[in-house]
């Protein structure tokens, strides 16, 4: 089974289920890829089988987090590209019809002008700026402060430094703190003398990514680079909020019909307005 077959088979398994825990999703991804004695070799940014099979479904919006440590297929939806074609998500029957072809597990592309389908006669014109209209006035500080205050003793700083806090705890320092130095320990983000709870990845998958993004921005270590001339953004870290990444993906593919750049290379092409809003949000 090659990578394409493994990816397709994994999606079909996911589609046949309802809600699936993230641990089950990752365990089955490893089983699908490593079945029959196949060995895993790191493939660029793909560190393990779940990076190849599971997380691209989340990043593309095919699969979504539904709470309680579970994921499920996103509701069927269709978007019109600027070239007049249709990108349909989670309607696998479309690829069997004339004019449709599967371009990614769960995603089909159709030439709308020559092969209209009744259910997609009025598809959405995706525009990231419509989803994030308040970004120029939205403070990432307010997002962090929406986390619950946590009074638990935290003894270890894990980001941006890794060090014990037992000797010189500085409550005004912006950083991520842990209850101890063990993997998976309870975490909080320290900010303006307060500590705000970071939910575990099973309860809120984007909680830690958002906190880490905030810390990196505070220290002028923006994990996103901007190409102003072409309105292109590049994400240079694997730890980035998936909900935001999904919106960037949809914006980019409806403008370019290029699925490789955003999913594999983390390069996204945006409309000028959305690009300007995102840049302001991630540089202030």
C-alpha positions as CSV (number, residue, x, y, z in Angstrom):
1,X,0.0,0.0,0.0
2,X,1.5,3.3,-1.1
3,X,1.0,6.7,0.7
4,X,-2.0,7.6,-1.6
5,X,-3.7,4.3,-1.0
6,X,-3.1,4.5,2.8
7,X,-4.5,8.1,2.9
8,X,-7.6,7.1,0.9
9,X,-8.3,4.0,2.9
10,X,-7.9,5.8,6.2
11,X,-10.4,8.5,5.1
12,X,-12.9,5.8,4.1
13,X,-12.5,4.2,7.6
14,X,-13.0,7.6,9.2
15,X,-16.1,8.3,7.1
16,X,-17.6,5.0,8.1
17,X,-17.5,6.0,11.8
18,X,-19.3,8.7,13.8
19,X,-17.3,10.4,16.5
20,X,-13.7,9.1,17.0
21,X,-11.4,9.9,19.8
22,X,-8.1,11.4,18.8
23,X,-6.2,8.5,20.4
24,X,-8.2,6.0,18.3
25,X,-7.7,8.1,15.2
26,X,-3.9,8.2,15.7
27,X,-3.7,4.5,16.7
28,X,-5.6,3.4,13.6
29,X,-3.4,5.7,11.4
30,X,-0.4,3.9,12.6
31,X,-2.0,0.5,12.1
32,X,-3.1,1.4,8.5
33,X,0.4,2.6,7.6
34,X,2.5,0.0,9.4
35,X,0.2,-3.0,8.5
36,X,1.9,-5.8,6.7
37,X,5.3,-5.1,8.2
38,X,5.7,-1.7,6.4
39,X,8.3,0.5,8.1
40,X,7.9,4.2,8.7
41,X,10.6,6.6,7.4
42,X,10.2,10.3,8.2
43,X,8.9,12.2,5.2
44,X,9.9,15.9,5.6
45,X,7.4,17.5,8.0
46,X,5.6,14.2,8.5
47,X,7.2,12.8,11.7
48,X,4.9,9.8,12.1
49,X,1.9,8.0,10.3
50,X,-0.7,10.2,12.0
51,X,1.0,13.3,10.6
52,X,0.5,11.9,7.1
53,X,-3.0,10.4,7.5
54,X,-4.9,12.1,10.3
55,X,-3.7,15.7,10.8
56,X,-4.0,16.7,7.1
57,X,-7.7,15.8,7.3
58,X,-8.0,18.3,10.3
59,X,-5.9,21.0,8.6
60,X,-8.0,20.9,5.4
61,X,-11.3,21.0,7.2
62,X,-12.4,17.5,6.2
63,X,-12.4,16.5,9.9
64,X,-13.2,18.7,12.8
65,X,-12.9,18.6,16.6
66,X,-16.4,18.1,18.1
67,X,-15.4,18.2,21.8
68,X,-14.9,15.6,24.5
69,X,-11.7,14.4,23.0
70,X,-13.4,13.4,19.7
71,X,-13.3,14.2,16.0
72,X,-15.8,13.7,13.2
73,X,-16.2,14.5,9.5
74,X,-17.2,18.1,8.9
75,X,-20.7,18.7,7.4
76,X,-20.8,18.7,3.6
77,X,-20.0,22.0,2.0
78,X,-18.9,23.5,-1.3
79,X,-16.9,26.5,-2.3
80,X,-16.5,28.2,-5.7
81,X,-12.9,28.9,-6.8
82,X,-12.0,32.1,-8.6
83,X,-11.7,29.9,-11.7
84,X,-15.3,29.0,-11.6
85,X,-14.9,25.4,-10.4
86,X,-16.3,23.8,-7.3
87,X,-14.4,22.4,-4.3
88,X,-16.8,20.0,-2.5
89,X,-15.9,18.7,1.0
90,X,-17.2,15.4,2.3
91,X,-19.4,14.4,-0.6
92,X,-17.5,11.4,-2.0
93,X,-20.3,10.4,-4.4
94,X,-19.4,13.5,-6.5
95,X,-16.2,12.0,-7.7
96,X,-18.1,9.2,-9.4
97,X,-19.9,11.7,-11.6
98,X,-18.7,13.2,-14.9
99,X,-16.5,16.2,-14.3
100,X,-15.5,15.4,-10.7
101,X,-12.2,14.1,-9.5
102,X,-10.8,13.5,-6.0
103,X,-7.9,15.8,-5.3
104,X,-7.5,15.0,-1.6
105,X,-9.3,12.5,0.7
106,X,-12.7,14.0,1.3
107,X,-12.3,16.8,-1.3
108,X,-13.5,16.8,-4.9
109,X,-13.0,19.3,-7.7
110,X,-15.6,19.9,-10.4
111,X,-15.8,22.3,-13.4
112,X,-19.0,24.0,-12.4
113,X,-19.6,25.8,-15.7
114,X,-19.9,22.5,-17.7
115,X,-21.2,20.1,-15.0
116,X,-23.5,21.9,-12.6
117,X,-25.0,19.8,-9.8
118,X,-28.3,20.9,-8.2
119,X,-27.1,20.8,-4.6
120,X,-24.2,23.0,-5.5
121,X,-25.9,25.5,-7.8
122,X,-25.2,28.2,-5.3
123,X,-21.9,27.3,-3.6
124,X,-20.2,29.6,-1.2
125,X,-17.6,32.2,-2.3
126,X,-15.1,31.6,0.5
127,X,-13.5,34.8,1.8
128,X,-11.3,34.6,4.9
129,X,-12.0,38.3,5.7
130,X,-15.6,37.4,6.2
131,X,-14.7,34.9,8.8
132,X,-12.3,37.2,10.6
133,X,-13.8,40.6,10.2
134,X,-12.8,41.8,13.7
135,X,-9.1,40.9,13.5
136,X,-7.9,44.5,13.3
137,X,-9.7,45.2,16.6
138,X,-9.2,41.8,18.2
139,X,-6.4,41.5,20.8
140,X,-4.7,38.2,21.2
141,X,-4.4,39.3,24.9
142,X,-8.2,39.1,25.2
143,X,-8.1,35.5,23.8
144,X,-5.6,34.5,26.4
145,X,-7.6,36.2,29.2
146,X,-10.6,34.1,28.1
147,X,-8.8,31.1,29.6
148,X,-9.7,30.2,33.1
149,X,-7.4,31.5,35.9
150,X,-5.5,28.6,37.5
151,X,-4.1,28.9,41.1
152,X,-2.2,25.6,40.9
153,X,1.5,25.8,41.9
154,X,3.6,25.7,38.7
155,X,7.2,24.9,39.3
156,X,8.7,24.7,35.8
157,X,8.9,27.0,32.7
158,X,8.6,25.1,29.5
159,X,8.5,27.9,26.9
160,X,10.4,30.0,25.8
161,X,12.9,28.6,28.3
162,X,13.1,25.3,30.1
163,X,14.0,25.8,33.7
164,X,12.9,25.4,37.3
165,X,11.0,28.3,38.8
166,X,11.7,27.2,42.4
167,X,14.5,29.8,42.9
168,X,13.3,32.9,41.2
169,X,9.7,32.8,40.1
170,X,8.8,36.0,38.2
171,X,5.0,36.3,38.0
172,X,5.3,39.1,35.5
173,X,7.3,37.2,33.0
174,X,5.3,36.0,29.9
175,X,5.9,32.3,29.5
176,X,4.3,28.9,29.6
177,X,4.6,27.1,32.9
178,X,4.2,23.5,33.9
179,X,3.3,21.8,37.2
180,X,6.5,19.9,36.8
181,X,9.1,18.9,34.1
182,X,7.4,15.7,33.2
183,X,5.8,15.3,29.7
184,X,2.0,15.9,29.7
185,X,2.0,17.8,33.0
186,X,-0.6,20.5,33.7
187,X,0.2,23.8,31.9
188,X,-0.7,27.5,32.1
189,X,0.3,30.7,30.4
190,X,1.7,33.4,32.7
191,X,0.8,36.9,31.7
192,X,0.5,40.2,33.6
193,X,1.0,38.6,37.0
194,X,-1.7,36.0,36.4
195,X,-1.7,32.4,35.2
196,X,-4.4,31.1,32.8
197,X,-5.1,27.4,32.4
198,X,-4.1,25.8,29.1
199,X,-6.6,23.0,28.3
200,X,-5.1,19.7,27.4
201,X,-5.1,18.8,23.7
202,X,-8.0,16.4,24.1
203,X,-10.3,19.0,25.5
204,X,-9.2,22.0,23.3
205,X,-6.6,21.1,20.7
206,X,-5.8,24.7,19.9
207,X,-5.4,25.9,23.5
208,X,-1.6,25.2,23.7
209,X,-0.9,26.3,20.2
210,X,-2.7,29.7,20.9
211,X,-0.7,30.1,24.1
212,X,2.6,29.3,22.5
213,X,1.8,31.7,19.6
214,X,1.1,34.5,22.1
215,X,4.4,33.9,23.9
216,X,6.3,33.8,20.6
217,X,4.7,37.1,19.4
218,X,5.5,38.7,22.8
219,X,9.2,38.0,22.2
220,X,9.1,39.0,18.6
221,X,9.6,35.5,17.3
222,X,6.7,35.4,14.9
223,X,6.3,31.8,13.5
224,X,4.7,33.2,10.4
225,X,6.5,35.0,7.6
226,X,4.8,37.4,5.1
227,X,5.4,38.0,1.4
228,X,3.8,41.5,1.1
229,X,4.1,41.6,-2.7
230,X,2.1,38.4,-3.3
231,X,-0.1,38.3,-0.2
232,X,1.5,34.9,0.8
233,X,2.0,33.7,4.4
234,X,4.2,30.8,5.5
235,X,3.7,29.0,8.8
236,X,7.1,27.9,10.1
237,X,6.1,25.8,13.0
238,X,4.1,22.6,13.4
239,X,2.5,24.1,16.6
240,X,-0.2,26.4,15.2
241,X,-4.0,26.7,15.9
242,X,-5.7,24.3,13.6
243,X,-8.9,26.3,13.3
244,X,-7.0,29.2,11.9
245,X,-4.9,27.0,9.7
246,X,-8.1,25.4,8.2
247,X,-9.4,28.9,7.3
248,X,-6.1,29.8,5.7
249,X,-6.2,26.5,3.7
250,X,-9.8,27.2,2.4
251,X,-8.9,30.7,1.4
252,X,-5.7,29.6,-0.4
253,X,-7.2,26.7,-2.4
254,X,-10.2,28.7,-3.6
255,X,-7.8,31.3,-4.9
256,X,-5.1,28.9,-6.4
257,X,-6.6,25.4,-6.6
258,X,-3.1,24.4,-5.2
259,X,-3.5,21.8,-2.4
260,X,0.2,20.9,-2.0
261,X,1.5,24.2,-0.9
262,X,-0.8,24.8,2.0
263,X,-1.0,21.1,3.2
264,X,2.6,20.0,2.7
265,X,4.6,23.2,2.6
266,X,2.4,25.4,4.9
267,X,2.4,28.2,2.3
268,X,-0.9,30.1,1.9
269,X,-2.1,32.6,-0.7
270,X,-4.6,35.1,0.6
271,X,-6.7,38.0,-0.6
272,X,-5.2,41.4,0.1
273,X,-7.7,42.3,2.8
274,X,-7.4,39.0,4.7
275,X,-3.6,39.1,4.4
276,X,-3.5,42.6,5.9
277,X,-5.8,41.7,8.8
278,X,-3.9,38.5,9.6
279,X,-0.6,40.3,9.4
280,X,-1.8,43.0,11.8
281,X,-3.1,40.4,14.2
282,X,0.2,38.4,14.2
283,X,2.5,41.4,14.5
284,X,0.9,43.5,17.2
